[in-house]
Amino acid sequence: MTELILITMSDLTIHVEFSGGMELLFKNIPKHTIKFPAKNSKTGAPSNLQDLILYIRDTMMTEKKDLFVENNTVRPGILVLINNVDWELCDELEYPLENKDEIVFISTLHGG
Protein backbone atom coordinates (compact mmCIF):
# COMPACT_ATOMS: atom_id res chain seq x y z
CA MET A 1 0.00 0.00 0.00
CA THR A 2 1.36 3.40 -0.99
CA GLU A 3 1.08 6.13 1.58
CA LEU A 4 0.33 9.63 0.35
CA ILE A 5 2.05 12.35 2.33
CA LEU A 6 0.69 15.87 2.01
CA ILE A 7 3.27 18.54 2.66
CA THR A 8 1.96 21.98 3.41
CA MET A 9 4.45 24.75 2.89
CA SER A 10 3.68 27.42 5.45
CA ASP A 11 6.81 29.42 4.66
CA LEU A 12 8.60 30.34 1.48
CA THR A 13 12.32 30.96 1.20
CA ILE A 14 12.82 34.17 -0.78
CA HIS A 15 16.24 35.45 -1.83
CA VAL A 16 16.36 39.25 -1.94
CA GLU A 17 19.18 41.42 -3.26
CA PHE A 18 19.65 45.19 -3.17
CA SER A 19 22.12 47.03 -5.44
CA GLY A 20 22.82 50.34 -7.14
CA GLY A 21 23.04 51.99 -3.72
CA MET A 22 19.91 50.35 -2.29
CA GLU A 23 22.06 48.16 -0.04
CA LEU A 24 22.94 51.28 1.99
CA LEU A 25 19.35 51.26 3.27
CA PHE A 26 19.88 47.71 4.58
CA LYS A 27 23.02 48.06 6.71
CA ASN A 28 25.17 47.75 3.58
CA ILE A 29 24.21 44.08 3.27
CA PRO A 30 23.21 43.41 -0.35
CA LYS A 31 21.89 39.83 -0.08
CA HIS A 32 19.24 38.49 2.27
CA THR A 33 17.36 35.22 2.59
CA ILE A 34 13.88 35.70 4.01
CA LYS A 35 11.47 33.12 5.39
CA PHE A 36 8.12 34.49 4.31
CA PRO A 37 4.57 33.19 4.85
CA ALA A 38 3.11 31.43 1.82
CA LYS A 39 -0.27 33.07 2.51
CA ASN A 40 -1.26 36.58 3.47
CA SER A 41 -2.40 36.38 7.09
CA LYS A 42 -5.15 38.98 6.57
CA THR A 43 -6.69 37.73 3.33
CA GLY A 44 -5.65 34.07 3.19
CA ALA A 45 -4.60 34.62 -0.43
CA PRO A 46 -1.18 33.47 -1.65
CA SER A 47 1.49 36.01 -0.72
CA ASN A 48 2.47 38.35 -3.51
CA LEU A 49 5.30 40.76 -4.24
CA GLN A 50 3.48 43.68 -2.62
CA ASP A 51 3.25 41.69 0.63
CA LEU A 52 7.01 41.13 0.48
CA ILE A 53 7.80 44.78 -0.26
CA LEU A 54 5.71 45.96 2.70
CA TYR A 55 7.29 43.29 4.92
CA ILE A 56 10.77 44.48 3.92
CA ARG A 57 9.82 48.08 4.64
CA ASP A 58 8.24 47.28 8.01
CA THR A 59 10.76 44.76 9.37
CA MET A 60 14.13 45.28 7.69
CA MET A 61 14.36 49.07 7.51
CA THR A 62 14.86 51.35 10.48
CA GLU A 63 15.03 54.68 8.67
CA LYS A 64 14.56 56.38 5.28
CA LYS A 65 11.71 54.02 4.38
CA ASP A 66 10.46 56.60 1.88
CA LEU A 67 13.56 55.97 -0.24
CA PHE A 68 12.30 52.41 -0.88
CA VAL A 69 8.50 52.54 -0.73
CA GLU A 70 6.03 55.18 -1.86
CA ASN A 71 2.24 54.62 -1.95
CA ASN A 72 2.64 50.91 -1.03
CA THR A 73 4.94 50.15 -3.98
CA VAL A 74 8.60 50.70 -4.76
CA ARG A 75 9.56 54.25 -5.56
CA PRO A 76 9.99 55.32 -9.16
CA GLY A 77 13.60 54.76 -10.21
CA ILE A 78 13.90 51.32 -8.63
CA LEU A 79 14.17 48.45 -11.08
CA VAL A 80 12.67 45.20 -9.79
CA LEU A 81 13.68 41.82 -11.18
CA ILE A 82 11.83 38.60 -10.39
CA ASN A 83 14.04 35.61 -11.17
CA ASN A 84 16.05 37.84 -13.57
CA VAL A 85 12.93 39.09 -15.39
CA ASP A 86 11.63 42.68 -15.27
CA TRP A 87 8.66 42.73 -12.91
CA GLU A 88 6.58 44.54 -15.53
CA LEU A 89 6.43 41.20 -17.38
CA CYS A 90 5.40 39.34 -14.19
CA ASP A 91 2.28 41.18 -12.94
CA GLU A 92 4.35 43.58 -10.81
CA LEU A 93 2.87 43.84 -7.29
CA GLU A 94 0.40 41.01 -7.91
CA TYR A 95 3.11 38.46 -8.74
CA PRO A 96 2.40 35.41 -6.52
CA LEU A 97 5.58 34.51 -4.64
CA GLU A 98 7.01 31.04 -5.07
CA ASN A 99 9.53 29.15 -2.97
CA LYS A 100 13.14 30.07 -3.83
CA ASP A 101 12.19 33.17 -5.84
CA GLU A 102 14.99 35.68 -6.36
CA ILE A 103 13.87 39.29 -6.09
CA VAL A 104 16.38 42.03 -6.95
CA PHE A 105 15.89 45.75 -6.30
CA ILE A 106 18.26 48.06 -8.21
CA SER A 107 18.30 51.82 -7.79
CA THR A 108 18.68 53.59 -11.12
CA LEU A 109 18.91 57.02 -9.48
CA HIS A 110 22.36 58.30 -8.69
CA GLY A 111 23.52 61.65 -7.42
CA GLY A 112 26.18 63.61 -9.15
N, CA, C and O atoms as a Tinker XYZ file with bonds, in Angstrom:
   448  protein
     1  N      0.844000   -1.179000    0.000000    73     2
     2  CA     0.000000    0.000000    0.000000    64     1     3
     3  C      0.889000    1.243000    0.000000    63     2     4     5
     4  O      1.816000    1.350000    0.803000    81     3
     5  N      0.605000    2.166000   -0.892000    73     3     6
     6  CA     1.361000    3.402000   -0.994000    64     5     7
     7  C      0.724000    4.447000   -0.099000    63     6     8     9
     8  O     -0.489000    4.651000   -0.110000    81     7
     9  N      1.571000    5.099000    0.671000    73     7    10
    10  CA     1.079000    6.128000    1.583000    64     9    11
    11  C      1.303000    7.497000    0.952000    63    10    12    13
    12  O      2.410000    7.817000    0.520000    81    11
    13  N      0.257000    8.291000    0.905000    73    11    14
    14  CA     0.334000    9.631000    0.349000    64    13    15
    15  C      0.630000   10.606000    1.484000    63    14    16    17
    16  O     -0.086000   10.650000    2.484000    81    15
    17  N      1.671000   11.370000    1.317000    73    15    18
    18  CA     2.047000   12.353000    2.330000    64    17    19
    19  C      1.807000   13.738000    1.751000    63    18    20    21
    20  O      2.350000   14.089000    0.704000    81    19
    21  N      0.996000   14.513000    2.437000    73    19    22
    22  CA     0.693000   15.873000    2.012000    64    21    23
    23  C      1.601000   16.823000    2.770000    63    22    24    25
    24  O      1.587000   16.865000    4.000000    81    23
    25  N      2.375000   17.569000    2.041000    73    23    26
    26  CA     3.274000   18.539000    2.663000    64    25    27
    27  C      2.694000   19.927000    2.430000    63    26    28    29
    28  O      2.465000   20.338000    1.292000    81    27
    29  N      2.466000   20.624000    3.501000    73    27    30
    30  CA     1.961000   21.985000    3.412000    64    29    31
    31  C      3.118000   22.936000    3.677000    63    30    32    33
    32  O      3.753000   22.885000    4.730000    81    31
    33  N      3.375000   23.784000    2.730000    73    31    34
    34  CA     4.451000   24.751000    2.892000    64    33    35
    35  C      3.865000   26.006000    3.538000    63    34    36    37
    36  O      3.118000   26.748000    2.900000    81    35
    37  N      4.201000   26.234000    4.788000    73    35    38
    38  CA     3.682000   27.422000    5.448000    64    37    39
    39  C      4.595000   28.621000    5.245000    63    38    40    41
    40  O      4.174000   29.769000    5.389000    81    39
    41  N      5.853000   28.343000    4.906000    73    39    42
    42  CA     6.812000   29.422000    4.663000    64    41    43
    43  C      7.505000   29.215000    3.330000    63    42    44    45
    44  O      7.747000   28.091000    2.889000    81    43
    45  N      7.814000   30.342000    2.705000    73    43    46
    46  CA     8.601000   30.345000    1.481000    64    45    47
    47  C      9.995000   30.851000    1.817000    63    46    48    49
    48  O     10.159000   31.652000    2.736000    81    47
    49  N     10.979000   30.399000    1.096000    73    47    50
    50  CA    12.320000   30.964000    1.200000    64    49    51
    51  C     12.498000   31.883000    0.002000    63    50    52    53
    52  O     12.470000   31.438000   -1.145000    81    51
    53  N     12.682000   33.164000    0.277000    73    51    54
    54  CA    12.819000   34.167000   -0.777000    64    53    55
    55  C     14.206000   34.792000   -0.663000    63    54    56    57
    56  O     14.619000   35.230000    0.410000    81    55
    57  N     14.912000   34.825000   -1.783000    73    55    58
    58  CA    16.235000   35.451000   -1.835000    64    57    59
    59  C     16.048000   36.869000   -2.363000    63    58    60    61
    60  O     15.478000   37.075000   -3.434000    81    59
    61  N     16.535000   37.842000   -1.598000    73    59    62
    62  CA    16.364000   39.254000   -1.942000    64    61    63
    63  C     17.735000   39.887000   -2.046000    63    62    64    65
    64  O     18.615000   39.639000   -1.222000    81    63
    65  N     17.908000   40.712000   -3.075000    73    63    66
    66  CA    19.177000   41.424000   -3.258000    64    65    67
    67  C     18.899000   42.893000   -3.533000    63    66    68    69
    68  O     17.952000   43.240000   -4.237000    81    67
    69  N     19.743000   43.750000   -2.964000    73    67    70
    70  CA    19.654000   45.192000   -3.167000    64    69    71
    71  C     20.963000   45.668000   -3.781000    63    70    72    73
    72  O     22.038000   45.292000   -3.312000    81    71
    73  N     20.885000   46.505000   -4.844000    73    71    74
    74  CA    22.115000   47.032000   -5.436000    64    73    75
    75  C     21.878000   48.419000   -6.012000    63    74    76    77
    76  O     20.770000   48.951000   -5.934000    81    75
    77  N     22.913000   48.997000   -6.585000    73    75    78
    78  CA    22.824000   50.343000   -7.139000    64    77    79
    79  C     22.702000   51.405000   -6.063000    63    78    80    81
    80  O     22.223000   52.509000   -6.323000    81    79
    81  N     23.138000   51.070000   -4.849000    73    79    82
    82  CA    23.040000   51.988000   -3.718000    64    81    83
    83  C     21.934000   51.621000   -2.746000    63    82    84    85
    84  O     21.920000   52.104000   -1.614000    81    83
    85  N     21.008000   50.775000   -3.171000    73    83    86
    86  CA    19.905000   50.354000   -2.290000    64    85    87
    87  C     20.420000   49.632000   -1.043000    63    86    88    89
    88  O     19.811000   49.717000    0.024000    81    87
    89  N     21.535000   48.927000   -1.181000    73    87    90
    90  CA    22.064000   48.163000   -0.043000    64    89    91
    91  C     22.394000   49.066000    1.143000    63    90    92    93
    92  O     22.419000   48.598000    2.282000    81    91
    93  N     22.645000   50.340000    0.898000    73    91    94
    94  CA    22.939000   51.279000    1.989000    64    93    95
    95  C     21.746000   51.429000    2.935000    63    94    96    97
    96  O     21.920000   51.771000    4.105000    81    95
    97  N     20.545000   51.177000    2.436000    73    95    98
    98  CA    19.346000   51.262000    3.273000    64    97    99
    99  C     19.169000   50.009000    4.134000    63    98   100   101
   100  O     18.298000   49.962000    5.003000    81    99
   101  N     20.004000   48.996000    3.883000    73    99   102
   102  CA    19.881000   47.712000    4.575000    64   101   103
   103  C     21.214000   47.317000    5.210000    63   102   104   105
   104  O     21.713000   46.208000    5.021000    81   103
   105  N     21.778000   48.270000    5.976000    73   103   106
   106  CA    23.024000   48.064000    6.712000    64   105   107
   107  C     24.174000   47.623000    5.812000    63   106   108   109
   108  O     25.072000   46.903000    6.247000    81   107
   109  N     24.142000   48.056000    4.568000    73   107   110
   110  CA    25.174000   47.751000    3.579000    64   109   111
   111  C     25.316000   46.254000    3.311000    63   110   112   113
   112  O     26.379000   45.783000    2.907000    81   111
   113  N     24.233000   45.516000    3.541000    73   111   114
   114  CA    24.210000   44.076000    3.268000    64   113   115
   115  C     23.352000   43.876000    2.018000    63   114   116   117
   116  O     22.139000   44.077000    2.063000    81   115
   117  N     23.975000   43.481000    0.899000    73   115   118
   118  CA    23.211000   43.408000   -0.346000    64   117   119
   119  C     22.304000   42.182000   -0.485000    63   118   120   121
   120  O     21.270000   42.263000   -1.149000    81   119
   121  N     22.665000   41.052000    0.123000    73   119   122
   122  CA    21.888000   39.828000   -0.082000    64   121   123
   123  C     21.267000   39.341000    1.214000    63   122   124   125
   124  O     21.912000   39.310000    2.262000    81   123
   125  N     19.992000   38.960000    1.117000    73   123   126
   126  CA    19.241000   38.487000    2.275000    64   125   127
   127  C     18.427000   37.265000    1.865000    63   126   128   129
   128  O     17.955000   37.174000    0.731000    81   127
   129  N     18.269000   36.343000    2.783000    73   127   130
   130  CA    17.362000   35.218000    2.593000    64   129   131
   131  C     16.259000   35.371000    3.623000    63   130   132   133
   132  O     16.523000   35.449000    4.823000    81   131
   133  N     15.024000   35.415000    3.150000    73   131   134
   134  CA    13.878000   35.703000    4.010000    64   133   135
   135  C     12.947000   34.502000    4.039000    63   134   136   137
   136  O     12.588000   33.958000    2.995000    81   135
   137  N     12.557000   34.093000    5.237000    73   135   138
   138  CA    11.475000   33.121000    5.387000    64   137   139
   139  C     10.190000   33.942000    5.406000    63   138   140   141
   140  O     10.021000   34.823000    6.249000    81   139
   141  N      9.297000   33.653000    4.483000    73   139   142
   142  CA     8.119000   34.490000    4.307000    64   141   143
   143  C      6.881000   33.610000    4.242000    63   142   144   145
   144  O      6.920000   32.554000    3.611000    81   143
   145  N      5.780000   34.012000    4.875000    73   143   146
   146  CA     4.566000   33.193000    4.850000    64   145   147
   147  C      4.054000   32.971000    3.427000    63   146   148   149
   148  O      4.048000   33.892000    2.611000    81   147
   149  N      3.631000   31.764000    3.145000    73   147   150
   150  CA     3.109000   31.433000    1.815000    64   149   151
   151  C      1.758000   32.096000    1.565000    63   150   152   153
   152  O      1.367000   32.300000    0.416000    81   151
   153  N      1.044000   32.433000    2.642000    73   151   154
   154  CA    -0.271000   33.072000    2.506000    64   153   155
   155  C     -0.314000   34.367000    3.304000    63   154   156   157
   156  O      0.298000   34.484000    4.366000    81   155
   157  N     -1.037000   35.320000    2.779000    73   155   158
   158  CA    -1.263000   36.579000    3.466000    64   157   159
   159  C     -2.138000   36.307000    4.681000    63   158   160   161
   160  O     -3.229000   35.752000    4.550000    81   159
   161  N     -1.668000   36.694000    5.858000    73   159   162
   162  CA    -2.395000   36.384000    7.094000    64   161   163
   163  C     -3.737000   37.109000    7.191000    63   162   164   165
   164  O     -4.629000   36.643000    7.900000    81   163
   165  N     -3.899000   38.222000    6.506000    73   163   166
   166  CA    -5.152000   38.978000    6.571000    64   165   167
   167  C     -6.189000   38.468000    5.578000    63   166   168   169
   168  O     -7.377000   38.403000    5.894000    81   167
   169  N     -5.739000   38.105000    4.375000    73   167   170
   170  CA    -6.688000   37.727000    3.328000    64   169   171
   171  C     -6.752000   36.224000    3.076000    63   170   172   173
   172  O     -7.740000   35.726000    2.537000    81   171
   173  N     -5.708000   35.505000    3.461000    73   171   174
   174  CA    -5.652000   34.065000    3.185000    64   173   175
   175  C     -5.226000   33.763000    1.758000    63   174   176   177
   176  O     -5.068000   32.599000    1.389000    81   175
   177  N     -5.041000   34.800000    0.955000    73   175   178
   178  CA    -4.603000   34.618000   -0.433000    64   177   179
   179  C     -3.110000   34.312000   -0.460000    63   178   180   181
   180  O     -2.396000   34.635000    0.490000    81   179
   181  N     -2.632000   33.693000   -1.534000    73   179   182
   182  CA    -1.182000   33.469000   -1.646000    64   181   183
   183  C     -0.433000   34.797000   -1.551000    63   182   184   185
   184  O     -0.878000   35.807000   -2.094000    81   183
   185  N      0.693000   34.790000   -0.866000    73   183   186
   186  CA     1.492000   36.007000   -0.721000    64   185   187
   187  C      1.991000   36.470000   -2.082000    63   186   188   189
   188  O      2.349000   35.670000   -2.946000    81   187
   189  N      2.001000   37.796000   -2.244000    73   187   190
   190  CA     2.470000   38.354000   -3.511000    64   189   191
   191  C      3.626000   39.316000   -3.268000    63   190   192   193
   192  O      4.042000   39.531000   -2.129000    81   191
   193  N      4.133000   39.888000   -4.345000    73   191   194
   194  CA     5.297000   40.760000   -4.245000    64   193   195
   195  C      5.008000   41.989000   -3.391000    63   194   196   197
   196  O      5.893000   42.453000   -2.672000    81   195
   197  N      3.802000   42.524000   -3.450000    73   195   198
   198  CA     3.483000   43.681000   -2.617000    64   197   199
   199  C      3.579000   43.320000   -1.132000    63   198   200   201
   200  O      4.063000   44.120000   -0.332000    81   199
   201  N      3.125000   42.133000   -0.764000    73   199   202
   202  CA     3.252000   41.691000    0.631000    64   201   203
   203  C      4.716000   41.685000    1.051000    63   202   204   205
   204  O      5.054000   42.127000    2.149000    81   203
   205  N      5.583000   41.184000    0.179000    73   203   206
   206  CA     7.011000   41.130000    0.485000    64   205   207
   207  C      7.607000   42.519000    0.612000    63   206   208   209
   208  O      8.376000   42.779000    1.538000    81   207
   209  N      7.265000   43.417000   -0.305000    73   207   210
   210  CA     7.795000   44.784000   -0.263000    64   209   211
   211  C      7.409000   45.469000    1.047000    63   210   212   213
   212  O      8.243000   46.120000    1.676000    81   211
   213  N      6.157000   45.327000    1.456000    73   211   214
   214  CA     5.711000   45.956000    2.703000    64   213   215
   215  C      6.379000   45.301000    3.915000    63   214   216   217
   216  O      6.698000   45.978000    4.892000    81   215
   217  N      6.588000   43.999000    3.851000    73   215   218
   218  CA     7.294000   43.290000    4.923000    64   217   219
   219  C      8.738000   43.806000    5.041000    63   218   220   221
   220  O      9.226000   44.058000    6.143000    81   219
   221  N      9.401000   43.956000    3.913000    73   219   222
   222  CA    10.774000   44.475000    3.923000    64   221   223
   223  C     10.794000   45.866000    4.533000    63   222   224   225
   224  O     11.631000   46.163000    5.386000    81   223
   225  N      9.881000   46.713000    4.100000    73   223   226
   226  CA     9.817000   48.078000    4.639000    64   225   227
   227  C      9.586000   48.078000    6.153000    63   226   228   229
   228  O     10.244000   48.815000    6.888000    81   227
   229  N      8.648000   47.247000    6.610000    73   227   230
   230  CA     8.240000   47.283000    8.011000    64   229   231
   231  C      9.184000   46.544000    8.952000    63   230   232   233
   232  O      9.229000   46.864000   10.139000    81   231
   233  N      9.939000   45.567000    8.460000    73   231   234
   234  CA    10.760000   44.762000    9.370000    64   233   235
   235  C     12.260000   44.869000    9.149000    63   234   236   237
   236  O     13.030000   44.593000   10.068000    81   235
   237  N     12.694000   45.259000    7.966000    73   235   238
   238  CA    14.128000   45.279000    7.690000    64   237   239
   239  C     14.715000   46.681000    7.665000    63   238   240   241
   240  O     15.934000   46.841000    7.711000    81   239
   241  N     13.875000   47.683000    7.595000    73   239   242
   242  CA    14.358000   49.067000    7.513000    64   241   243
   243  C     14.090000   49.787000    8.831000    63   242   244   245
   244  O     13.033000   49.620000    9.441000    81   243
   245  N     15.057000   50.584000    9.257000    73   243   246
   246  CA    14.861000   51.354000   10.476000    64   245   247
   247  C     14.695000   52.848000   10.182000    63   246   248   249
   248  O     14.154000   53.594000   10.998000    81   247
   249  N     15.162000   53.269000    9.021000    73   247   250
   250  CA    15.026000   54.681000    8.666000    64   249   251
   251  C     14.982000   54.838000    7.153000    63   250   252   253
   252  O     15.277000   53.901000    6.411000    81   251
   253  N     14.615000   56.022000    6.708000    73   251   254
   254  CA    14.558000   56.377000    5.284000    64   253   255
   255  C     13.699000   55.415000    4.470000    63   254   256   257
   256  O     14.025000   55.091000    3.328000    81   255
   257  N     12.602000   54.964000    5.068000    73   255   258
   258  CA    11.714000   54.023000    4.383000    64   257   259
   259  C     11.135000   54.610000    3.105000    63   258   260   261
   260  O     10.806000   53.878000    2.172000    81   259
   261  N     11.011000   55.942000    3.066000    73   259   262
   262  CA    10.462000   56.600000    1.884000    64   261   263
   263  C     11.391000   56.525000    0.677000    63   262   264   265
   264  O     10.971000   56.816000   -0.443000    81   263
   265  N     12.656000   56.136000    0.892000    73   263   266
   266  CA    13.564000   55.967000   -0.238000    64   265   267
   267  C     13.364000   54.618000   -0.924000    63   266   268   269
   268  O     13.917000   54.381000   -1.998000    81   267
   269  N     12.580000   53.737000   -0.310000    73   267   270
   270  CA    12.304000   52.413000   -0.877000    64   269   271
   271  C     10.840000   52.284000   -1.317000    63   270   272   273
   272  O     10.554000   51.789000   -2.407000    81   271
   273  N      9.923000   52.730000   -0.464000    73   271   274
   274  CA     8.497000   52.539000   -0.733000    64   273   275
   275  C      7.774000   53.879000   -0.768000    63   274   276   277
   276  O      8.011000   54.760000    0.059000    81   275
   277  N      6.891000   54.005000   -1.743000    73   275   278
   278  CA     6.026000   55.180000   -1.864000    64   277   279
   279  C      4.662000   54.685000   -2.332000    63   278   280   281
   280  O      4.568000   53.987000   -3.342000    81   279
   281  N      3.613000   55.039000   -1.611000    73   279   282
   282  CA     2.243000   54.616000   -1.955000    64   281   283
   283  C      2.120000   53.091000   -2.074000    63   282   284   285
   284  O      1.497000   52.581000   -3.005000    81   283
   285  N      2.717000   52.380000   -1.124000    73   283   286
   286  CA     2.642000   50.914000   -1.033000    64   285   287
   287  C      3.245000   50.165000   -2.222000    63   286   288   289
   288  O      2.871000   49.025000   -2.496000    81   287
   289  N      4.170000   50.803000   -2.921000    73   287   290
   290  CA     4.943000   50.147000   -3.977000    64   289   291
   291  C      6.357000   50.722000   -3.956000    63   290   292   293
   292  O      6.628000   51.685000   -3.238000    81   291
   293  N      7.247000   50.141000   -4.733000    73   291   294
   294  CA     8.603000   50.696000   -4.758000    64   293   295
   295  C      8.576000   52.061000   -5.432000    63   294   296   297
   296  O      7.762000   52.326000   -6.316000    81   295
   297  N      9.479000   52.910000   -4.992000    73   295   298
   298  CA     9.556000   54.254000   -5.558000    64   297   299
   299  C      9.922000   54.205000   -7.037000    63   298   300   301
   300  O     10.570000   53.262000   -7.491000    81   299
   301  N      9.510000   55.210000   -7.776000    73   299   302
   302  CA     9.993000   55.316000   -9.157000    64   301   303
   303  C     11.520000   55.381000   -9.154000    63   302   304   305
   304  O     12.114000   55.989000   -8.263000    81   303
   305  N     12.146000   54.767000  -10.133000    73   303   306
   306  CA    13.603000   54.755000  -10.205000    64   305   307
   307  C     14.224000   53.503000   -9.617000    63   306   308   309
   308  O     15.447000   53.365000   -9.607000    81   307
   309  N     13.401000   52.591000   -9.129000    73   307   310
   310  CA    13.903000   51.316000   -8.626000    64   309   311
   311  C     13.452000   50.226000   -9.594000    63   310   312   313
   312  O     12.258000   50.001000   -9.794000    81   311
   313  N     14.429000   49.561000  -10.184000    73   311   314
   314  CA    14.169000   48.447000  -11.084000    64   313   315
   315  C     13.981000   47.194000  -10.242000    63   314   316   317
   316  O     14.774000   46.923000   -9.340000    81   315
   317  N     12.942000   46.437000  -10.532000    73   315   318
   318  CA    12.669000   45.203000   -9.786000    64   317   319
   319  C     12.752000   44.028000  -10.755000    63   318   320   321
   320  O     12.100000   44.019000  -11.799000    81   319
   321  N     13.560000   43.043000  -10.392000    73   319   322
   322  CA    13.679000   41.819000  -11.178000    64   321   323
   323  C     13.152000   40.652000  -10.361000    63   322   324   325
   324  O     13.463000   40.508000   -9.179000    81   323
   325  N     12.351000   39.826000  -11.010000    73   323   326
   326  CA    11.833000   38.605000  -10.391000    64   325   327
   327  C     12.451000   37.443000  -11.158000    63   326   328   329
   328  O     12.121000   37.212000  -12.321000    81   327
   329  N     13.342000   36.721000  -10.504000    73   327   330
   330  CA    14.041000   35.610000  -11.170000    64   329   331
   331  C     14.659000   36.072000  -12.494000    63   330   332   333
   332  O     14.535000   35.410000  -13.525000    81   331
   333  N     15.332000   37.232000  -12.433000    73   331   334
   334  CA    16.047000   37.839000  -13.566000    64   333   335
   335  C     15.147000   38.343000  -14.695000    63   334   336   337
   336  O     15.610000   38.529000  -15.820000    81   335
   337  N     13.870000   38.562000  -14.401000    73   335   338
   338  CA    12.926000   39.086000  -15.386000    64   337   339
   339  C     12.322000   40.382000  -14.839000    63   338   340   341
   340  O     11.947000   40.448000  -13.668000    81   339
   341  N     12.230000   41.406000  -15.684000    73   339   342
   342  CA    11.633000   42.675000  -15.274000    64   341   343
   343  C     10.224000   42.419000  -14.730000    63   342   344   345
   344  O      9.423000   41.723000  -15.353000    81   343
   345  N      9.942000   42.991000  -13.566000    73   343   346
   346  CA     8.662000   42.727000  -12.910000    64   345   347
   347  C      7.465000   43.178000  -13.738000    63   346   348   349
   348  O      6.353000   42.695000  -13.526000    81   347
   349  N      7.676000   44.091000  -14.672000    73   347   350
   350  CA     6.576000   44.544000  -15.531000    64   349   351
   351  C      6.055000   43.415000  -16.404000    63   350   352   353
   352  O      4.931000   43.492000  -16.901000    81   351
   353  N      6.846000   42.370000  -16.601000    73   351   354
   354  CA     6.425000   41.205000  -17.375000    64   353   355
   355  C      5.838000   40.110000  -16.489000    63   354   356   357
   356  O      5.416000   39.061000  -16.976000    81   355
   357  N      5.817000   40.371000  -15.167000    73   355   358
   358  CA     5.400000   39.341000  -14.190000    64   357   359
   359  C      4.262000   39.804000  -13.285000    63   358   360   361
   360  O      4.170000   39.334000  -12.151000    81   359
   361  N      3.419000   40.677000  -13.727000    73   359   362
   362  CA     2.278000   41.175000  -12.940000    64   361   363
   363  C      2.663000   42.100000  -11.799000    63   362   364   365
   364  O      1.845000   42.355000  -10.916000    81   363
   365  N      3.884000   42.605000  -11.797000    73   363   366
   366  CA     4.354000   43.581000  -10.814000    64   365   367
   367  C      3.959000   43.210000   -9.385000    63   366   368   369
   368  O      4.343000   42.144000   -8.905000    81   367
   369  N      3.207000   44.060000   -8.701000    73   367   370
   370  CA     2.865000   43.837000   -7.287000    64   369   371
   371  C      2.051000   42.574000   -7.065000    63   370   372   373
   372  O      2.117000   41.975000   -5.992000    81   371
   373  N      1.290000   42.165000   -8.060000    73   371   374
   374  CA     0.397000   41.010000   -7.911000    64   373   375
   375  C      1.093000   39.668000   -8.139000    63   374   376   377
   376  O      0.472000   38.615000   -7.999000    81   375
   377  N      2.384000   39.706000   -8.492000    73   375   378
   378  CA     3.108000   38.458000   -8.738000    64   377   379
   379  C      3.017000   37.547000   -7.516000    63   378   380   381
   380  O      3.432000   37.950000   -6.429000    81   379
   381  N      2.484000   36.327000   -7.662000    73   379   382
   382  CA     2.403000   35.408000   -6.517000    64   381   383
   383  C      3.773000   34.798000   -6.225000    63   382   384   385
   384  O      4.374000   34.153000   -7.085000    81   383
   385  N      4.250000   35.009000   -5.020000    73   383   386
   386  CA     5.576000   34.512000   -4.640000    64   385   387
   387  C      5.618000   32.994000   -4.659000    63   386   388   389
   388  O      4.640000   32.320000   -4.333000    81   387
   389  N      6.778000   32.471000   -5.050000    73   387   390
   390  CA     7.013000   31.037000   -5.068000    64   389   391
   391  C      8.273000   30.739000   -4.278000    63   390   392   393
   392  O      9.158000   31.588000   -4.165000    81   391
   393  N      8.355000   29.543000   -3.735000    73   391   394
   394  CA     9.529000   29.151000   -2.970000    64   393   395
   395  C     10.788000   29.303000   -3.825000    63   394   396   397
   396  O     10.811000   28.922000   -4.995000    81   395
   397  N     11.821000   29.863000   -3.221000    73   395   398
   398  CA    13.143000   30.072000   -3.828000    64   397   399
   399  C     13.166000   31.151000   -4.903000    63   398   400   401
   400  O     14.098000   31.198000   -5.705000    81   399
   401  N     12.148000   32.025000   -4.934000    73   399   402
   402  CA    12.189000   33.170000   -5.838000    64   401   403
   403  C     13.393000   34.038000   -5.503000    63   402   404   405
   404  O     13.824000   34.113000   -4.352000    81   403
   405  N     13.930000   34.695000   -6.534000    73   403   406
   406  CA    14.994000   35.679000   -6.355000    64   405   407
   407  C     14.452000   37.037000   -6.795000    63   406   408   409
   408  O     14.100000   37.239000   -7.957000    81   407
   409  N     14.396000   37.955000   -5.840000    73   407   410
   410  CA    13.867000   39.291000   -6.095000    64   409   411
   411  C     15.021000   40.275000   -5.931000    63   410   412   413
   412  O     15.665000   40.315000   -4.883000    81   411
   413  N     15.278000   41.066000   -6.965000    73   411   414
   414  CA    16.379000   42.029000   -6.948000    64   413   415
   415  C     15.807000   43.432000   -7.104000    63   414   416   417
   416  O     14.975000   43.686000   -7.975000    81   415
   417  N     16.269000   44.342000   -6.243000    73   415   418
   418  CA    15.885000   45.751000   -6.299000    64   417   419
   419  C     17.141000   46.539000   -6.642000    63   418   420   421
   420  O     18.135000   46.473000   -5.919000    81   419
   421  N     17.099000   47.293000   -7.752000    73   419   422
   422  CA    18.258000   48.061000   -8.211000    64   421   423
   423  C     17.850000   49.518000   -8.351000    63   422   424   425
   424  O     16.916000   49.845000   -9.083000    81   423
   425  N     18.556000   50.387000   -7.643000    73   423   426
   426  CA    18.305000   51.818000   -7.789000    64   425   427
   427  C     18.925000   52.299000   -9.093000    63   426   428   429
   428  O     20.088000   52.014000   -9.380000    81   427
   429  N     18.149000   53.022000   -9.873000    73   427   430
   430  CA    18.679000   53.594000  -11.124000    64   429   431
   431  C     18.931000   55.085000  -10.960000    63   430   432   433
   432  O     19.334000   55.756000  -11.910000    81   431
   433  N     18.696000   55.611000   -9.753000    73   431   434
   434  CA    18.906000   57.021000   -9.481000    64   433   435
   435  C     20.222000   57.217000   -8.760000    63   434   436   437
   436  O     20.473000   56.596000   -7.727000    81   435
   437  N     21.054000   58.071000   -9.298000    73   435   438
   438  CA    22.360000   58.304000   -8.694000    64   437   439
   439  C     22.612000   59.805000   -8.648000    63   438   440   441
   440  O     22.281000   60.538000   -9.580000    81   439
   441  N     23.196000   60.236000   -7.563000    73   439   442
   442  CA    23.523000   61.655000   -7.416000    64   441   443
   443  C     24.748000   61.995000   -8.257000    63   442   444   445
   444  O     25.437000   61.116000   -8.775000    81   443
   445  N     24.989000   63.255000   -8.375000    73   443   446
   446  CA    26.179000   63.605000   -9.148000    64   445   447
   447  C     26.348000   65.074000   -9.285000    63   446   448
   448  O     27.306000   65.530000   -9.910000    81   447
